[in-house]
Amino acid sequence: MNIDSELDARGLNCPLPILRAKKALTKMYSGQLLKVIATDPGSMRDFQAFARQTGNELVEQQTQGEEFIHILRRR
């Protein structure tokens, strides 16, 4: 998977990871991938809701230790 941009949201709690991801996506082209690394467990459901509401595709989510990885495709 070719990631176009990466956002480090470690240590941030809701809603900051979502707000920073939204800002990062506005600077990207349609179809590009954004990888978000978060430590907030609530980010798993937050990014699912964010994708539904904004039309951006949530390509993948995974947990690696205490980190939560979210891959979003810009609509």
C-alpha positions, 0 to 999 in steps of 0.5 A, spaced: 500 500 500 502 506 497 501 511 503 501 519 500 501 522 507 502 520 514 499 523 521 502 522 528 496 523 532 499 519 538 497 522 545 491 526 542 484 525 545 478 525 541 476 530 537 483 532 535 485 526 531 479 527 527 480 534 526 487 533 524 486 528 519 480 532 516 485 538 515 490 533 512 485 530 507 483 537 505 491 538 502 491 531 499 488 529 492 482 525 490 484 517 491 490 519 495 492 515 502 492 518 509 495 514 514 493 516 521 497 513 528 493 514 534 493 512 541 486 513 543 482 507 543 476 511 541 479 513 535 477 506 532 469 508 532 471 515 531 474 514 524 469 509 522 463 514 523 468 520 520 468 516 514 461 515 513 459 522 514 465 525 510 465 520 504 472 518 505 473 511 504 476 507 511 481 502 507 484 499 513 484 499 521 489 495 525 491 495 532 499 494 533 500 494 541 497 500 544 497 504 537 491 504 532 492 505 525 487 508 520 488 508 513 483 513 509 482 514 502 481 521 500 474 522 496 
